[in-house]
Amino acid sequence: MTLLSTYNVTVIQPTLRPVYKGPQGSFRAEALRENVDHLCVLVEQAVKERDAKLVVFPEFCLQGFAARRSIIDWE
């Protein structure tokens, strides 16, 4: 019988800047870039401080949830 190796998993609920402000707001590429940069820092911290091998974020962690946006807006 082979034993499985253990590893650390880090689950993060990050704060972020919404890429759409309000139901009719335009797409803000700079907010998306800041969110990606922020998530990269969090992954680096998880690896360095917690020896994480897997880092998990929730859905919409890059752009935020914007209710009442059309499918065309999201595409």
Secondary structure, 3 states (H helix, E strand, C coil): CCCCCCCEEEECCCCCCCCECCCCCCECHHHHHHHHHHHHHHHHHHHHHHCEEEEECCCCCCCCCCCCCCHHHHC
